[in-house]
Amino acid sequence: MASAIPILPQSIEEGQIVSLKRSALVLFFAALAALGLPDGGACRAKAPVRAKASSEAKGKAATASHRTVTSAPAPAARAGTAPAAAVADYAFINGKVYTLEPKVPWAQAVAVQGDRIVAVGRNRAVQKWVGPGTQVIDLAGRMLLPGFIDGHNHFLSGAFAKRGIRLKGTRNREELLGRIGDDIRAHPERTLYVGYGWDEEMMGGTRGTRRELDALCPGKPVVLFSADGRSLWFNTRAMEMGGVNRSTPDPGPPVGFTREADGTPEGVAVGTEAWGDIALGTGVFGGREMLRDIAGEILPMLSRAGITAAHDMGIYAPDLSKGYLGLELLMELEKEGKLPCRFTAVYGVRDSGLTAERHLEGLRSWAVRYHSPLVRVTGLKIWADGTPETHTAVQLDPYADRPETKGES
C-alpha cells in the first residue's frame, strides 16, 4: 500500500488542487538552476496549481461544521458513487488524519487518485470519490500521517557495508572478537566475511589489527566497517586481494593506514581513499545483481517506516561501481514500477585537485542524466574533513586522546 502512494500534501485551501511536494525539500544549491540544471522542479518543489472555487462551493464550505478540502468541487453523484473520471484508486476512511495544515490540522479521510491526493476531509467528502475500482481502507480510528522525508542517508552504498556481522553493542575487545569468530564458524560456506559497527571505544581506545582477524580466518577475506563507515578493519587475505602492501602510500593525513614498524599496514584503513582498493578487491561492493539484491532488502524497509522521499548523500560512486550506479538502478526500478519513494541524490566530490568548474560540470551532467519523476540529482557534496570517531574531523584544539593531531585534512 505504501509503495502505491509515495505522496505528500502541500498547504490545503478551499478549491485548491493538492499537489505533491517533491522530495527535494532541502535544496543544497538553489542558485544552481542558473548554471544549467534541468528546469521544472529539479532543484525546487513545484508550486501548487490553484483552481477557482465556485461561489456555491465557497458558501457550502463556509457553513460546514468541519471544512472539507478537495482538489476541486466534486462532481455530482448519486448515492455516493463517483463517475469514472472522478474515481479514486485509494480511499482511507474513519481515521485521524494529520494534514500539517494549520487551519485544518485534522481530517477523517483521504482519497488518492494516481499520484495525487484529490480529497481530504470528512468521510462523506471522500465517499464521493469511491467507485467500483477504489480500494477502501478503513483506518478504524488509527492515525494517518503524510510521508516522512529522510534528510540524510546512504541507503544503497551503505547497505553493502551493513551486511553480515553486526558488531554494534559489543562492550569490549574480547566480546567483539568473539562475535566475529562465532559468525565465521557459523557460515563456513562464505567466501567473504563483511561486518559493520565497531569503534575504538570497544577496544579500549585502540584499533584492531589484521593479525587478530587472521587468527579467526586466515584463508578468506574479512572486512569490517566502523560504526561511522569511515574506517575499515581487514585481515591479511583482504589486504592481499586489494593489492595493498608496505609500499602502498597513504593518500594524505589523516587518511591512511595504521602501520607496523616496517611500514606494512597493520589492519585498519581510515578514509575511503585508503580502503577503496580493499573493498573493490574483495568484492564488498559487488556488481549489478548484488546491488539489485540489496535494493530489494532496503526499499521495503523504507515503505514500512513510512518514508516516501529520501536524500541519498553518497550514492554508489562510479569508481566503486565500474560504471553501474545506484542512480541507474533506481531509475530502472522506477520504470518497472518497483520504486516506492522519491530519491534526491547529490554529486559527490572527493578529488581536491579538480577545479570548481569541473565539479559543476559533473553536477550538470548527473542532473540531466538522472532526472525523472522519482529520481533527481540536485546538489554538490564536497568532503572537507572526516569524523570525530576517526580523529579526522578538523578541530581548533588537539584531540584529548590523540594530542598529536587536530584532524587536519
PyMOL commands that set and color helices and strands:
alter all, ss='L'
color gray80, all
select helices_A, chain A and resi 2-4+30-35+55-63+84-86+123-127+157-161+173-186+200-203+210-216+236-241+272-282+288-304+318-321+326-335+356-369+388-390
alter helices_A, ss='H'
color red, helices_A
select strands_A, chain A and resi 69-70+90-93+96-98+106-107+109-113+116-121+135-138+143-144+148-153+165-166+193-198+222-226+231-234+256-259+265-270+307-312+342-349+375-382
alter strands_A, ss='S'
color yellow, strands_A
deselect
rebuild
show_as cartoon
